[in-house]
Amino acid sequence: DYKGQKLAEQIFQGIILVSAIIGFVYGYITEQFGWTVYIVMAGFALSCLLTLPPWPMYRRNPLKWLPVQESGTEEKKQADRKPKRHAKS
């Protein structure tokens, strides 16, 4: 559903943003760029774990689909059509 997709996107962006800020600050304080990368990668892994599987919190508002049509009606409609004639050039 669209609301679940929006929630997943907000969670994903929020975790990435927070982990980037924390990683930058910690890396700046320790003067180690590697820690920044590790913290951002951990945030990415956490956000993937929370947003990629179809958790029930993302499926609260299911879409309403059209009812299934009988397959015989399509064949009947195609048989009723007249063949098209192409104009000669």
C-alpha positions as CSV (number, residue, x, y, z in Angstrom):
1,D,0.0,0.0,0.0
2,Y,1.1,3.6,-0.6
3,K,1.0,4.6,3.1
4,G,3.3,1.7,4.0
5,Q,5.7,2.6,1.2
6,K,5.8,6.2,2.4
7,L,6.5,5.0,6.0
8,A,9.3,2.7,4.9
9,E,10.9,5.5,2.9
10,Q,10.7,7.9,5.8
11,I,12.2,5.3,8.2
12,F,15.0,4.5,5.7
13,Q,15.9,8.1,5.1
14,G,15.8,8.9,8.8
15,I,18.1,6.1,9.8
16,I,20.5,6.9,7.0
17,L,20.6,10.6,8.0
18,V,21.0,10.0,11.7
19,S,23.8,7.4,11.2
20,A,25.6,9.8,8.8
21,I,25.5,12.6,11.3
22,I,26.6,10.3,14.2
23,G,29.3,8.7,12.0
24,F,30.6,12.1,10.9
25,V,30.8,13.5,14.4
26,Y,32.4,10.4,15.8
27,G,34.8,10.2,12.9
28,Y,35.7,13.9,13.3
29,I,36.3,13.5,17.1
30,T,38.5,10.4,16.7
31,E,40.1,11.7,13.4
32,Q,39.3,8.3,11.8
33,F,37.3,8.4,8.5
34,G,36.9,4.6,8.7
35,W,34.6,4.9,11.7
36,T,32.4,7.2,9.7
37,V,32.1,4.7,7.0
38,Y,31.5,1.8,9.4
39,I,28.7,3.7,11.2
40,V,27.0,4.7,8.0
41,M,27.2,1.1,6.7
42,A,25.7,-0.1,10.0
43,G,22.9,2.4,9.6
44,F,22.3,1.2,6.1
45,A,22.2,-2.4,7.2
46,L,19.7,-1.5,10.0
47,S,17.5,0.5,7.6
48,C,17.5,-2.4,5.1
49,L,16.5,-4.8,7.8
50,L,13.6,-2.6,8.9
51,T,12.3,-1.6,5.5
52,L,12.9,-4.3,3.0
53,P,10.9,-7.3,4.5
54,P,7.1,-6.9,4.2
55,W,6.5,-6.2,7.9
56,P,2.8,-6.0,9.0
57,M,3.2,-2.3,9.9
58,Y,3.7,-1.6,6.1
59,R,0.5,-3.5,5.1
60,R,-2.2,-1.8,7.2
61,N,-4.0,-0.2,4.2
62,P,-4.2,-2.7,1.4
63,L,-5.3,-1.6,-2.1
64,K,-8.7,-2.5,-3.4
65,W,-8.3,-4.5,-6.6
66,L,-10.9,-4.9,-9.4
67,P,-12.9,-8.1,-9.3
68,V,-11.7,-11.0,-11.5
69,Q,-13.5,-11.2,-14.9
70,E,-14.4,-14.5,-16.5
71,S,-12.0,-15.6,-19.2
72,G,-14.7,-16.5,-21.7
73,T,-15.8,-12.9,-22.1
74,E,-12.5,-11.9,-23.5
75,E,-12.5,-14.6,-26.1
76,K,-16.1,-13.6,-27.1
77,K,-15.1,-10.0,-27.5
78,Q,-12.1,-10.8,-29.7
79,A,-14.3,-13.1,-31.9
80,D,-16.8,-10.2,-32.4
81,R,-14.2,-7.8,-33.7
82,K,-14.0,-7.3,-37.5
83,P,-10.6,-7.6,-39.1
84,K,-9.1,-4.2,-40.1
85,R,-8.4,-3.5,-43.7
86,H,-5.3,-1.6,-44.5
87,A,-5.4,1.1,-47.2
88,K,-3.1,0.3,-50.2
89,S,-0.4,2.8,-50.8
